[in-house]
């Protein structure tokens, strides 16, 4: 190992030992123990310490001899440098503590603890619940600083999420009572009272005067595209690409609807289909996931790691939230069985949910996120600390969209339902990318974005609001997801054209072995700069 490599490894370890104190939930997702149930440090001294930590990291990374690092460390250094630059700028320009009251709600911490903890869940849950009242009291000192700067859309979202979360706490309390845990039940009651008081104060004190904007503005938006997602192409070309895909996919959805029911109105088609009960929906999802697994193996589309398992289950009430589901839960780090799970929405048997089942099984299952997760778990390149903590939306979100198309192109389940699920998901993705730019650069009101996104087949107004909330909180993420999907397809098509004996499984294994790193770096490092440039040219991004 070179001196530069040792210096880089030491810098990474030292940085994350301090940084995770400010982002404990990220530790659990990355398989790092010791942060279960902790809330981030958020007072002004902590904020200053985090800014100083990021500045020191940036200087330290600049002093590393980049060319003496191996390929994996070079990628990690670029990912870490970009992530530090992006976070630093966001802290300086968009201090979330004074703008996003929903970020203080404890439900993400609780969900991460219940889903990803590898230790004593109850032992970590009790101190977590005990800390909620004080954390929310502390939140008020931040949120109430300049309430006029808070976007009303974010206040309303926080109130809505808080009320939904109270139901989760109630469900947890019912479980604790059933298990005769008096202390846990009392802690849950106290936590619920604190959350209730917090959202009531938001509704009475903050909501009437909140008038901030969700837009980042063009300079920061384009900076994040470059530093966080490594999309160094002309942003105007990216936006033009999103508009082209929205038009193309809308036309495809309309054409499919006309083919199936003779009407351009997709809702006419959906209204004619009978909803199924939750048991039948779960069984259908399991059968569909198993069909995908067999199809991938028979067509040799990918090498499936053995052993590996994929569960399909209804999300428990104490984990459900206002976030869109179905969702995927990746295998825990170090799990030899590599068990992942697709969680269907608790109690949701609507037609939109049925369409979501097709979407989930094709995008999240054995060809999509689960394949992505289990392949990365077997790859040393993908298991570095930097990549586990910094998954890139371009790869993480782009691959499932690519996987859906890969299945249909190779002849999997060509039923109208499956085709609609794929088209609707891709249409939603393209529209979100367009709205992403329109919100952050053009100043589009979030309420207008919700109305437009609700027009996508299978998207309820509630799901649209949750999606738009994600757009406002994560500038550039949706654009990176769209670009990721299309770039993977573009590289695949280039390799296929260059080599008549091209084997898709080899291409997929090479790419997925990089883990969810920044996709541009993964493509350039794996297939070379000329292939990357040609892929951009095919998409009119050069």
C-alpha positions as CSV (number, residue, x, y, z in Angstrom):
1,X,0.0,0.0,0.0
2,X,1.4,3.4,-1.0
3,X,1.9,6.3,1.5
4,X,-0.8,8.2,-0.3
5,X,-3.3,5.3,0.2
6,X,-2.5,5.0,3.9
7,X,-2.9,8.8,4.3
8,X,-6.3,8.6,2.5
9,X,-7.6,5.7,4.6
10,X,-6.6,7.4,7.8
11,X,-8.3,10.7,6.7
12,X,-11.5,8.9,5.8
13,X,-11.6,7.0,9.1
14,X,-10.9,10.1,11.2
15,X,-13.5,12.2,9.3
16,X,-16.3,9.8,9.6
17,X,-15.8,9.1,13.3
18,X,-16.6,12.8,13.8
19,X,-19.1,13.3,10.9
20,X,-21.5,10.5,11.8
21,X,-22.2,12.3,15.1
22,X,-24.1,14.8,12.9
23,X,-25.7,12.2,10.7
24,X,-26.4,9.1,12.9
25,X,-29.2,7.7,10.7
26,X,-26.7,7.4,7.8
27,X,-24.5,5.1,10.0
28,X,-27.3,2.5,10.4
29,X,-28.0,2.4,6.7
30,X,-24.3,1.9,6.1
31,X,-24.1,-1.0,8.6
32,X,-22.1,0.9,11.3
33,X,-23.2,0.2,14.9
34,X,-23.0,2.5,17.9
35,X,-25.4,5.1,16.5
36,X,-28.7,3.4,17.1
37,X,-31.5,5.7,18.0
38,X,-29.4,8.8,18.2
39,X,-30.5,12.2,17.0
40,X,-28.1,14.6,15.2
41,X,-26.2,17.3,17.0
42,X,-27.8,20.6,15.8
43,X,-27.0,23.5,18.0
44,X,-25.0,26.5,16.8
45,X,-21.7,25.2,18.2
46,X,-22.3,21.9,16.5
47,X,-23.1,23.6,13.3
48,X,-19.8,25.5,13.4
49,X,-18.0,22.3,14.2
50,X,-19.5,20.5,11.2
51,X,-18.5,23.3,8.9
52,X,-15.0,23.3,10.2
53,X,-14.8,19.5,9.9
54,X,-15.9,19.7,6.2
55,X,-13.4,22.5,5.5
56,X,-10.6,20.5,7.1
57,X,-11.5,17.4,5.1
58,X,-11.5,19.4,1.8
59,X,-8.0,20.7,2.5
60,X,-6.8,17.3,3.6
61,X,-8.1,15.6,0.4
62,X,-6.4,18.3,-1.7
63,X,-3.1,17.3,-0.1
64,X,-3.4,13.6,-1.0
65,X,-1.3,12.5,-4.1
66,X,-4.3,11.5,-6.2
67,X,-2.2,9.7,-8.9
68,X,-0.6,7.4,-6.3
69,X,-3.9,6.0,-5.3
70,X,-5.4,2.8,-6.8
71,X,-8.5,3.0,-9.0
72,X,-11.0,2.4,-6.1
73,X,-9.4,5.0,-3.8
74,X,-9.4,7.5,-6.7
75,X,-13.1,7.0,-7.1
76,X,-13.7,7.2,-3.4
77,X,-11.6,10.4,-3.1
78,X,-13.7,12.1,-5.8
79,X,-16.9,11.0,-4.3
80,X,-15.9,12.2,-0.8
81,X,-14.5,15.5,-2.1
82,X,-17.7,16.2,-4.0
83,X,-20.0,15.2,-1.1
84,X,-18.0,17.5,1.3
85,X,-18.2,20.4,-1.1
86,X,-21.9,20.0,-1.7
87,X,-22.8,19.6,2.0
88,X,-20.6,22.6,2.9
89,X,-22.3,24.9,0.4
90,X,-25.8,23.7,1.5
91,X,-25.0,24.4,5.1
92,X,-23.8,27.9,4.3
93,X,-26.6,28.8,1.8
94,X,-29.6,26.7,3.0
95,X,-29.2,26.0,6.8
96,X,-31.9,23.3,7.1
97,X,-32.3,23.9,10.8
98,X,-34.0,27.3,10.2
99,X,-36.0,26.2,7.1
100,X,-37.2,22.6,7.4
101,X,-39.2,21.9,10.5
102,X,-40.0,18.4,9.3
103,X,-36.3,17.4,9.5
104,X,-36.6,17.5,13.3
105,X,-39.4,15.0,13.5
106,X,-38.1,11.7,15.0
107,X,-39.7,9.2,12.7
108,X,-36.9,8.7,10.3
109,X,-34.6,7.9,13.3
110,X,-37.2,5.4,14.6
111,X,-37.7,3.8,11.2
112,X,-33.9,3.4,10.7
113,X,-33.6,1.9,14.1
114,X,-36.4,-0.6,13.6
115,X,-35.3,-1.6,10.1
116,X,-31.5,-1.6,10.2
117,X,-30.4,-2.1,13.8
118,X,-28.3,-5.2,14.2
119,X,-28.2,-5.1,18.0
120,X,-30.7,-4.9,20.8
121,X,-33.5,-2.9,19.3
122,X,-35.5,-2.5,22.5
123,X,-32.3,-1.4,24.4
124,X,-31.7,1.3,21.8
125,X,-35.4,2.3,21.4
126,X,-35.9,3.3,25.0
127,X,-33.2,6.0,25.2
128,X,-34.2,7.2,21.7
129,X,-37.8,7.7,22.8
130,X,-36.6,9.3,26.1
131,X,-34.6,11.9,24.0
132,X,-37.5,13.0,21.8
133,X,-39.1,15.6,24.1
134,X,-35.8,17.4,24.7
135,X,-34.8,17.2,21.0
136,X,-38.1,18.8,19.9
137,X,-37.7,21.5,22.5
138,X,-34.3,22.2,21.1
139,X,-35.8,22.2,17.6
140,X,-38.0,25.1,18.5
141,X,-35.0,27.3,19.2
142,X,-33.9,26.7,15.6
143,X,-37.2,26.6,13.7
144,X,-38.5,29.7,15.5
145,X,-35.4,31.8,14.7
146,X,-36.7,33.3,11.5
147,X,-40.1,31.5,10.8
148,X,-40.8,33.9,7.8
149,X,-38.0,32.1,5.9
150,X,-39.6,28.7,6.1
151,X,-41.5,27.6,3.0
152,X,-45.2,27.1,3.8
153,X,-45.1,23.8,1.8
154,X,-42.5,22.4,4.3
155,X,-44.5,23.5,7.3
156,X,-47.7,21.8,6.0
157,X,-45.6,18.7,5.1
158,X,-44.2,18.6,8.7
159,X,-47.6,18.9,10.2
160,X,-48.9,16.1,7.9
161,X,-46.0,13.8,8.6
162,X,-46.2,14.5,12.3
163,X,-49.9,13.5,12.5
164,X,-49.2,10.3,10.5
165,X,-46.3,9.6,12.8
166,X,-48.5,9.8,15.8
167,X,-50.3,6.8,14.4
168,X,-47.0,4.9,14.2
169,X,-46.2,5.7,17.8
170,X,-49.7,4.6,18.8
171,X,-49.2,1.3,17.0
172,X,-45.9,0.8,18.7
173,X,-47.5,1.6,22.1
174,X,-50.2,-1.1,21.4
175,X,-47.4,-3.6,20.8
176,X,-45.6,-2.6,24.0
177,X,-48.8,-2.9,26.0
178,X,-49.4,-6.3,24.5
179,X,-45.9,-7.3,25.6
180,X,-46.4,-5.8,29.0
181,X,-43.6,-3.3,28.8
182,X,-44.8,-0.5,31.0
183,X,-41.7,1.6,30.7
184,X,-41.7,1.5,26.9
185,X,-45.4,2.3,26.8
186,X,-44.8,5.3,29.1
187,X,-41.9,6.6,26.9
188,X,-44.1,6.2,23.8
189,X,-46.9,8.2,25.4
190,X,-44.5,11.0,26.4
191,X,-42.9,11.1,23.0
192,X,-46.3,11.3,21.3
193,X,-47.3,14.2,23.6
194,X,-44.0,16.0,22.6
195,X,-44.6,15.4,18.9
196,X,-48.2,16.6,19.2
197,X,-47.2,19.8,21.0
198,X,-44.5,20.4,18.3
199,X,-46.9,20.1,15.3
200,X,-49.6,22.1,17.1
201,X,-47.1,24.9,17.6
202,X,-46.1,24.7,14.0
203,X,-49.7,25.0,13.0
204,X,-50.5,28.0,15.2
205,X,-47.2,29.9,15.4
206,X,-45.3,29.2,12.2
207,X,-47.7,28.3,9.4
208,X,-49.5,31.7,9.4
209,X,-46.3,33.6,8.7
210,X,-44.2,31.1,6.7
211,X,-43.5,32.5,3.3
212,X,-40.0,31.2,2.3
213,X,-39.2,29.6,-1.1
214,X,-38.1,26.0,-1.8
215,X,-36.0,27.0,-4.8
216,X,-32.2,26.8,-4.4
217,X,-31.5,29.1,-7.4
218,X,-29.6,28.2,-10.5
219,X,-26.0,28.6,-9.2
220,X,-26.4,26.2,-6.2
221,X,-28.6,23.8,-8.3
222,X,-25.9,23.5,-11.0
223,X,-23.1,23.3,-8.3
224,X,-24.9,20.3,-6.8
225,X,-25.3,18.5,-10.1
226,X,-21.5,18.8,-10.6
227,X,-20.3,18.1,-7.1
228,X,-22.8,15.6,-5.8
229,X,-23.8,13.8,-9.0
230,X,-20.8,14.4,-11.2
231,X,-23.0,15.6,-14.0
232,X,-20.5,18.1,-15.6
233,X,-22.5,18.5,-18.8
234,X,-24.4,21.6,-19.8
235,X,-27.5,21.8,-17.4
236,X,-29.6,23.3,-20.2
237,X,-29.0,20.1,-22.2
238,X,-30.0,18.0,-19.2
239,X,-33.3,20.0,-18.9
240,X,-33.9,19.6,-22.6
241,X,-33.4,15.8,-22.2
242,X,-36.0,15.7,-19.4
243,X,-38.5,17.6,-21.5
244,X,-38.0,15.2,-24.5
245,X,-38.5,12.1,-22.3
246,X,-41.6,13.6,-20.7
247,X,-43.2,14.2,-24.1
248,X,-42.1,10.8,-25.4
249,X,-43.3,8.8,-22.4
250,X,-46.6,10.7,-22.2
251,X,-47.3,9.8,-25.8
252,X,-46.5,6.1,-25.0
253,X,-48.8,6.0,-22.0
254,X,-51.7,7.5,-24.1
255,X,-51.0,5.1,-27.0
256,X,-51.1,2.1,-24.6
257,X,-54.4,3.3,-23.0
258,X,-55.9,3.7,-26.5
259,X,-54.7,0.1,-27.4
260,X,-56.2,-1.4,-24.3
261,X,-59.5,0.4,-23.8
262,X,-60.0,2.7,-26.8
263,X,-59.6,5.9,-24.7
264,X,-56.7,8.3,-24.1
265,X,-57.8,8.6,-20.5
266,X,-55.9,6.1,-18.6
267,X,-58.2,6.5,-15.6
268,X,-61.0,5.0,-17.8
269,X,-58.9,1.8,-18.1
270,X,-58.0,1.7,-14.4
271,X,-61.5,2.2,-13.2
272,X,-62.6,-0.9,-15.0
273,X,-60.2,-3.1,-13.1
274,X,-61.4,-4.7,-9.8
275,X,-59.2,-4.1,-6.7
276,X,-57.9,-7.1,-4.9
277,X,-57.6,-7.8,-1.2
278,X,-54.3,-7.4,0.7
279,X,-53.7,-11.2,0.9
280,X,-54.1,-11.7,-2.8
281,X,-52.0,-8.6,-3.5
282,X,-49.1,-10.0,-1.4
283,X,-49.3,-13.4,-3.0
284,X,-49.3,-11.9,-6.4
285,X,-46.2,-9.8,-5.6
286,X,-44.4,-12.9,-4.3
287,X,-45.3,-14.8,-7.5
288,X,-44.2,-11.9,-9.7
289,X,-40.9,-11.6,-7.9
290,X,-40.2,-15.3,-8.3
291,X,-41.1,-15.0,-12.0
292,X,-38.5,-12.2,-12.3
293,X,-35.9,-14.3,-10.6
294,X,-36.4,-17.3,-12.9
295,X,-36.5,-15.1,-16.0
296,X,-33.2,-13.4,-15.1
297,X,-31.5,-16.8,-14.5
298,X,-33.0,-18.4,-17.6
299,X,-32.1,-15.5,-19.9
300,X,-28.7,-15.1,-18.2
301,X,-29.3,-11.4,-17.8
302,X,-27.3,-11.3,-14.5
303,X,-25.4,-13.5,-12.1
304,X,-27.5,-13.9,-9.0
305,X,-25.4,-14.3,-5.8
306,X,-26.0,-17.5,-3.8
307,X,-27.3,-17.5,-1.2
308,X,-29.7,-14.6,-1.4
309,X,-33.4,-14.1,-0.5
310,X,-36.1,-11.6,-1.2
311,X,-39.1,-11.2,1.0
312,X,-42.4,-9.6,0.2
313,X,-44.4,-8.4,3.1
314,X,-47.0,-5.8,4.2
315,X,-45.2,-2.9,6.0
316,X,-46.0,-3.0,9.7
317,X,-48.2,-0.1,11.0
318,X,-45.4,1.1,13.3
319,X,-43.0,1.6,10.3
320,X,-45.5,3.1,7.8
321,X,-45.4,6.8,7.1
322,X,-46.5,9.4,4.6
323,X,-43.7,8.4,2.3
324,X,-44.6,6.6,-0.9
325,X,-44.4,2.8,-0.8
326,X,-43.7,0.0,-1.8
327,X,-40.2,0.3,-0.6
328,X,-37.1,-1.8,-0.6
329,X,-35.0,-2.7,2.5
330,X,-31.5,-3.8,1.6
331,X,-29.7,-6.7,3.4
332,X,-27.9,-5.8,6.5
333,X,-24.2,-5.4,6.2
334,X,-22.5,-8.7,6.9
335,X,-25.7,-10.8,6.5
336,X,-24.5,-14.1,5.0
337,X,-28.0,-14.9,3.7
338,X,-28.3,-11.5,1.9
339,X,-32.0,-11.1,2.8
340,X,-33.7,-8.1,1.3
341,X,-37.4,-7.1,1.4
342,X,-40.0,-5.3,-0.6
343,X,-42.5,-3.7,1.8
344,X,-46.0,-3.1,0.4
345,X,-48.0,-0.2,1.9
346,X,-49.9,-1.1,5.0
347,X,-53.6,-1.5,4.3
348,X,-53.4,-0.1,0.8
349,X,-55.2,-2.3,-1.7
350,X,-56.2,0.6,-4.1
351,X,-55.7,0.4,-7.9
352,X,-52.8,2.7,-7.5
353,X,-51.2,0.2,-5.1
354,X,-51.8,-2.6,-7.5
355,X,-50.0,-0.8,-10.2
356,X,-47.3,-0.1,-7.6
357,X,-46.9,-3.9,-7.1
358,X,-45.9,-4.4,-10.7
359,X,-43.6,-1.4,-10.5
360,X,-42.0,-2.7,-7.3
361,X,-41.4,-6.3,-8.3
362,X,-39.8,-5.3,-11.6
363,X,-37.8,-2.2,-10.3
364,X,-36.9,-3.3,-6.8
365,X,-36.7,-7.1,-7.1
366,X,-34.3,-9.6,-8.6
367,X,-33.4,-7.4,-11.7
368,X,-33.5,-4.1,-9.9
369,X,-32.6,-2.8,-6.4
370,X,-32.2,-6.3,-4.9
371,X,-29.8,-7.4,-7.6
372,X,-27.9,-4.1,-7.2
373,X,-27.6,-4.6,-3.4
374,X,-26.6,-8.2,-3.3
375,X,-24.1,-7.8,-6.2
376,X,-22.5,-4.8,-4.3
377,X,-22.4,-6.8,-1.1
378,X,-20.1,-9.3,-2.8
379,X,-17.8,-6.7,-4.2
380,X,-14.8,-5.2,-2.3
381,X,-15.0,-2.1,-4.4
382,X,-18.6,-1.4,-3.4
383,X,-18.1,-2.0,0.3
384,X,-15.8,0.9,1.2
385,X,-16.9,3.2,3.9
386,X,-17.1,6.1,1.4
387,X,-19.5,4.3,-1.0
388,X,-21.7,2.9,1.8
389,X,-22.3,6.3,3.3
390,X,-22.6,8.2,0.0
391,X,-24.9,6.2,-2.4
392,X,-25.5,8.2,-5.5
393,X,-29.1,8.7,-6.7
394,X,-28.1,8.6,-10.3
395,X,-27.1,4.9,-9.9
396,X,-29.4,4.0,-7.0
397,X,-32.5,5.3,-8.7
398,X,-31.3,4.9,-12.3
399,X,-30.6,1.2,-12.2
400,X,-34.2,0.1,-11.3
401,X,-35.6,2.1,-14.2
402,X,-33.1,0.5,-16.5
403,X,-33.9,-2.9,-15.0
404,X,-37.6,-2.6,-15.8
405,X,-36.9,-1.8,-19.5
406,X,-34.4,-4.7,-19.6
407,X,-37.0,-7.1,-18.5
408,X,-39.6,-6.0,-21.0
409,X,-37.1,-5.8,-23.9
410,X,-36.2,-9.4,-23.3
411,X,-39.8,-10.6,-23.3
412,X,-40.8,-10.7,-19.6
413,X,-44.5,-10.4,-18.8
414,X,-45.7,-8.3,-21.8
415,X,-49.2,-7.8,-20.3
416,X,-50.7,-4.3,-20.5
417,X,-50.5,-4.0,-16.7
418,X,-46.7,-4.7,-16.7
419,X,-46.2,-2.3,-19.7
420,X,-48.3,0.4,-18.0
421,X,-46.3,0.0,-14.7
422,X,-43.0,0.5,-16.5
423,X,-44.3,3.4,-18.6
424,X,-45.9,5.1,-15.7
425,X,-42.8,4.7,-13.5
426,X,-40.5,6.1,-16.3
427,X,-43.0,8.9,-17.1
428,X,-43.1,9.8,-13.4
429,X,-39.2,9.8,-13.3
430,X,-38.9,12.0,-16.4
431,X,-41.6,14.4,-15.1
432,X,-39.9,14.6,-11.7
433,X,-36.6,15.5,-13.4
434,X,-38.3,18.3,-15.3
435,X,-40.1,19.6,-12.2
436,X,-36.8,19.4,-10.2
437,X,-35.3,22.0,-12.5
438,X,-38.4,24.0,-12.8
439,X,-38.8,24.2,-9.0
440,X,-35.1,25.0,-8.1
441,X,-34.1,27.1,-11.2
442,X,-37.5,28.4,-12.5
443,X,-39.2,29.0,-9.1
444,X,-42.2,26.7,-9.8
445,X,-44.5,26.6,-6.8
446,X,-44.5,23.1,-5.2
447,X,-48.4,23.1,-5.3
448,X,-48.2,23.4,-9.1
449,X,-45.7,20.5,-9.2
450,X,-48.1,18.3,-7.1
451,X,-50.9,19.0,-9.5
452,X,-48.8,18.0,-12.6
453,X,-47.4,14.9,-10.9
454,X,-50.8,13.7,-9.9
455,X,-51.7,13.3,-13.6
456,X,-49.3,10.3,-13.8
457,X,-51.3,7.0,-13.9
458,X,-51.3,5.3,-10.5
459,X,-50.1,8.5,-8.6
460,X,-52.4,9.7,-5.9
461,X,-52.4,13.3,-4.7
462,X,-50.9,12.1,-1.4
463,X,-48.1,10.3,-3.2
464,X,-47.5,13.3,-5.4
465,X,-47.1,15.6,-2.4
466,X,-44.6,13.2,-0.9
467,X,-42.7,13.0,-4.2
468,X,-42.6,16.8,-4.6
469,X,-41.5,17.2,-1.0
470,X,-38.5,15.0,-1.9
471,X,-37.9,17.2,-4.9
472,X,-37.8,20.3,-2.8
473,X,-35.5,18.8,-0.2
474,X,-33.1,17.1,-2.7
475,X,-32.2,19.4,-5.5
476,X,-30.7,17.6,-8.5
477,X,-31.6,14.1,-7.3
478,X,-34.4,13.5,-9.7
479,X,-32.4,14.9,-12.6
480,X,-29.5,12.6,-11.7
481,X,-31.9,9.6,-11.5
482,X,-33.2,10.3,-15.0
483,X,-29.7,10.8,-16.4
484,X,-28.5,7.6,-14.6
485,X,-31.1,5.4,-16.2
486,X,-30.5,6.8,-19.7
487,X,-26.7,6.7,-19.4
488,X,-26.8,3.0,-18.4
489,X,-29.0,2.2,-21.4
490,X,-26.7,4.3,-23.7
491,X,-23.5,2.5,-22.5
492,X,-25.2,-0.9,-22.9
493,X,-26.3,-0.1,-26.5
494,X,-22.8,1.1,-27.3
495,X,-21.1,-2.0,-26.0
496,X,-23.7,-4.2,-27.8
497,X,-23.0,-2.4,-31.1
498,X,-19.2,-2.8,-30.7
499,X,-19.3,-6.5,-29.8
500,X,-21.8,-8.9,-31.5
501,X,-21.0,-11.4,-28.7
502,X,-21.9,-8.9,-26.0
503,X,-23.1,-10.7,-22.9
504,X,-25.5,-8.5,-20.8
505,X,-24.7,-10.4,-17.6
506,X,-21.0,-9.4,-17.9
507,X,-21.9,-5.8,-18.4
508,X,-24.3,-5.8,-15.5
509,X,-21.8,-7.5,-13.2
510,X,-19.0,-5.1,-14.1
511,X,-21.2,-2.0,-13.5
512,X,-23.0,-3.2,-10.3
513,X,-19.7,-4.3,-8.7
514,X,-18.9,-0.6,-8.3
515,X,-21.8,-0.2,-5.8
516,X,-24.0,2.8,-5.9
517,X,-21.1,5.2,-6.5
518,X,-21.5,8.3,-8.7
519,X,-22.5,6.7,-12.0
520,X,-20.3,9.0,-14.2
521,X,-17.3,7.9,-12.3
522,X,-18.3,4.2,-12.4
523,X,-18.8,4.3,-16.1
524,X,-15.6,6.1,-16.9
525,X,-13.6,3.9,-14.5
526,X,-15.1,0.7,-15.8
527,X,-15.6,1.2,-19.5
528,X,-13.2,4.2,-20.3
529,X,-13.5,7.8,-21.2
530,X,-14.3,7.3,-24.9
531,X,-17.3,5.1,-24.0
532,X,-18.5,7.8,-21.6
533,X,-18.2,10.5,-24.1
534,X,-20.0,8.4,-26.8
535,X,-22.8,7.7,-24.3
536,X,-23.2,11.5,-23.6
537,X,-23.2,12.2,-27.4
538,X,-26.0,9.6,-28.0
539,X,-28.2,11.5,-25.5
540,X,-27.3,14.9,-27.0
541,X,-25.5,15.9,-23.8
542,X,-22.3,16.9,-25.5
